[in-house]
Every structure is written in structure tokens, then in C-alpha cells.
Amino acid sequence: MKKVLVTILQYVLFLGLGIWIVYHMLHELSPKETQQLIDAIKSINPWYLIPIFFAGFFSHFFRARRWRYLLETMDMKPSVMNTTFAVMIGYITNLALPRAGEVAKCTVLAKYEKLPAHKMIGTIVAERAFDIVCLIVIAIAAFILQLRTISGYVSDKMHLLTDKIHRHETVLLVILAVIILLILAAVIVYRKNRETKVGKVMKEMSHGIMSIIHMKKRWEFLGYTVLIWLMYLMELYIGLKSLPDTHQLTILAALVVLVYGSVGMIITPGGIGLYTLLVAQILAVYNISDVPAQAFGWIAWSVQTGIIIVLGVISLLFIHTYNKKRDAQAGMDTAQDIQP
């Protein structure tokens, strides 16, 4: 009961934070800026929404294919369709109840594939741990590749960096030092809290990552991981091209937006409020004024959320029909096989 109350409190807290951010951002706009925001959103080229939708679909499809490799390590081989349906149902569930989506997709897949749901939980932990590592790597890569552009922004925000930040050697040393400190801190925290909840979570994450490293089809797993993040990147890059105010931005700018947006998605439920805020702030680095930057943030968040809702609803509507036909076909095949 206590755990449930804590989960509810966390959800309410972060949802409240997201709603407050939305209110604050819109409340700060003058009537003229509000109209500019509406005009900026209307200026989107609707034809770009088609490739964005396909990029979004394939990002989820590739995630389902990648999940199957983890399930195969536990001698579970669900169909691609059911795995994809389960992933999308998990995503749409997460919009309503954060974290419940992971349970939902395991439960759904277990039901239709007749597999033990509790054994799938370990694969979810492994996936999350690996995605966190991927995000950290991408963030470091984005920072290095866009060093001269981002360094001024970081300096202004943190008030800790000097003009020497423009030197690659200094930045690389700082990054290396931070990574070493984070690793040392993680080791210390784990050793001191080995039997606590924090220690157990860290242990599960390390086991999850190691299971990926030692899996037989790890290269296929890594290949789909690259494709997943590439699709995320293409969604944003095409999105930037769809607006007149952001059309000139490069794919490296989209990479930086991807990092900031991912942080927003992690913190507040569905990224509500915070996703738009962080995306708008980082676009300011590329000399995009506040209103068009907010417009892109709202569009990017709305389109990604819309893709999840559309594909999630389709999955909920068709998963039963698909499995009913599949079971019927399997029954017919079995009957033919036993005929003399």
C-alpha cells in the first residue's frame, strides 16, 4: 500500500510540474505573441507529417524487433505482430499511467503468446538500462559535435565556464573528468547501498547491460538500437524542415534537440510541458526566437504523442482479431497435419 501511495504521489507531483510549466509558458506570452505562436504552428508544411509518421512508426517497430532478441535469450519467441502490438499498447498506457505501460506490454504479450509475464520483466530492465547508456553516449557526442554552438549556452546558464570552453582539449578533459567522477560515484553509492533499493536497482541495471553484451544476437540488437535512435533523429530533423523558422537548421541541431527532448520525456509524464520548454530553450542557441521555438516544441511533442495514440488505438482494436485469425489458422493447419 505504501509503495502504491508513493507511486501515485510521484505521478501527481511530476504531472503537476508539467501542467505548471505549460501554464507558465503560455501565461508569459502577450496576446500578440500568442497569435504569433498560433500563426507559427499553422505555418507547418502538412506534407512533412507523412514521413514523420512513418519515422515514428518504424522507431516503435524496430523497438519491438529489438525486444524480441531479449526475449529469445529466455527461450521466448513471440510473433513480430504481437510484440509490436504489445509495445504500442505499453506506450499508450504510459500516457495515462506512467510505468504501468511496461507491465501492460508484458501482460498483453503473455496473454496472446501464452508466455510467463514475470519472466519478461528482466528484459524491460535491460532495455531501460541500455537506453539510458545510449542517451548518455548520444548526449556526449552531440555536445562535442556542436561544441562551439552549445558552449556559449552552457556558459550563460551555468555561469561556470569561461572563454576557454571553445578549446576542444579543455572540453574533452572536462567531459572525461565528469565521466570518471560519475563512475566513481556510482561505485561508491553501490558499495554503500548494496542491499538497499538503490543498490538493487543498480545491480539489476548492470545485469541487464551484461545480458545484452553476452547475448548471441548482440550485433542485431545493437543494429536495431541504432535504427531506433536514427528514427527518433529523423522525426525531429524532418520536423525542423517543416517550419519556415527552423528550416535552415542542420541534422546536428536536431541531434541536440533529441537529447534535450529525451530528458523532458523522462522527467514529466509523456514529456508534458517540460519537453516543449527544453526544446524551445535549446533552439534559442541556434538563434530561433522564443515564439517559433515554442511552436516547434509544441508541434514535436504533439506529433510524437499523436503517433503513440493512433498506433496504440490501432493495436488495441486489432490485436484480438489478429490472434483470433492466427489461432484459427493454426487449428486448421493442425487438423490437416493429423489427417491420414
C-alpha positions, -999 to +999 in steps of 0.1 A: +000+000+000+028+024+009+045+017-025+013+025-043+009+057-025+045+068-032+040+060-069+007+080-070+024+109-052+053+109-077+029+108-106+008+137-093+040+157-084+056+154-119+023+158-137+017+189-117+051+202-126+043+196-163+010+214-161+026+243-142+052+246-170+025+246-196+006+273-178+037+294-171+049+293-207+015+303-222+008+328-194+041+346-201+031+352-237+014+385-246-017+385-268+004+394-298+029+366-290+000+341-285-012+350-320+023+346-333+025+312-317-007+301-334+005+315-368+038+297-364+021+264-357-002+270-387+028+276-409+038+239-408+040+222-441+015+193-436+032+171-462+061+167-439+038+150-414+037+118-436+074+110-434+074+120-397+046+095-390+065+067-408+097+075-389+077+074-357+061+041-367+094+025-376+110+036-344+084+017-324+085-013-348+123-015-345+119-014-307+096-043-309+120-063-331+148-054-306+128-066-277+123-100-293+161-106-292+160-101-255+130-124-251+148-150-272+175-152-246+148-166-223+136-191-249+105-170-257+098-164-294+067-143-298+054-132-332+066-098-346+030-086-348+021-094-313+053-079-300+046-047-320+010-045-307+023-050-271+049-023-274+023+002-287-002-007-261+025-002-235+032+033-249-004+044-249-008+030-213+022+051-202+004+083-214-023+076-188-003+058-161+035+062-162+054+029-156+022+010-160+030+007-197+058-017-190+036-040-171+008-037-197+030-047-226+043-077-208+008-088-197-006-083-232+022-103-249+020-130-223-018-133-228-017-137-266+016-157-268+009-178-237+042-169-221+051-162-185+048-124-179+070-123-148+100-136-169+097-106-192+103-080-165+140-086-166+141-078-203+124-044-196+150-036-170+178-045-195+162-023-222+158+007-199+194+004-186+208+002-222+187+031-234+200+053-206+236+044-216+227+052-252+212+086-243+244+095-223+266+085-252+245+105-277+245+135-253+283+135-251+285+131-289+261+159-295+280+182-271+313+175-288+299+178-324+281+211-316+308+224-292+311+259-304+274+264-306+264+249-273+293+261-252+280+297-250+246+285-240+260+263-213+282+291-200+253+315-198+231+290-180+256+276-155+279+307-151+308+283-146+325+282-179+350+307-193+361+316-228+384+286-228+354+264-233+360+269-270+391+248-269+384+212-277+411+199-254+397+216-224+362+204-230+373+168-236+393+169-204+362+182-185+340+155-201+365+128-192+368+141-156+330+142-153+326+106-166+353+094-142+336+111-113+302+097-122+317+062-124+335+066-091+303+080-075+282+051-089+307+026-075+308+042-040+270+045-039+266+009-049+291-004-023+275+016+005+239+008-006+244-027-020+214-041-001+192-011-003+167-004-031+192+019-049+218-008-048+194-034-061+183-012-090+220-005-099+227-043-097+197-050-120+208-024-145+244-038-146+230-073-150+207-061-178+235-045-197+258-075-192+230-098-206+229-077-237+267-078-241+267-116-238+236-124-259+241-144-291+225-118-314+240-088-298+250-072-331+215-075-344+203-060-311+228-031-315+218-026-351+181-021-342+193+002-314+210+024-340+179+023-362+156+033-332+176+064-324+181+072-361+143+072-365+139+095-334+165+118-350+148+118-384+114+127-368+130+158-354+151+167-384+121+164-408+101+184-382+126+212-383+124+213-421+086+215-419+086+250-404+099+282-421+115+295-390+136+263-384+140+251-419+177+261-420+188+240-391+211+210-397+208+174-386+233+181-358+209+207-344+183+180-345+206+157-326+210+183-298+172+188-297+168+150-295+189+149-263+171+178-246+137+165-256+145+130-243+153+144-209+119+162-209+102+129-219+118+111-189+110+136-162+074+146-167+046+121-177+046+119-215+070+149-215+041+173-209+053+209-206+090+201-199+096+187-234+085+219-251+103+241-226+137+223-230+133+221-268+125+258-270+154+268-248+180+248-269+166+262-301+174+297-288+211+287-291+205+284-329+191+320-330+155+308-332+133+334-315+112+323-285+078+321-301+088+300-332+109+278-308+079+272-286+058+265-317+082+238-328+083+223-293+046+221-292+044+206-327+071+180-320+055+169-287+020+168-302+030+148-332+050+122-312+021+119-287-004+117-316+016+089-332+015+069-300-022+074-296-030+065-332-008+034-332-019+024-297-056+026-305-050+006-337-031-020-317-059-023-291-085-027-318-067-053-339-047-074-316-077-096-307-088-100-343-052-108-354-048-135-328-083-150-334-074-154-371-040-168-362-054-193-338-080-204-363-053-208-390-032-228-366-061-250-358-067-257-395-031-265-401-031-289-372-062-306-384-046-310-419-015-325-404-033-352-384-054-362-414-044-397-428 
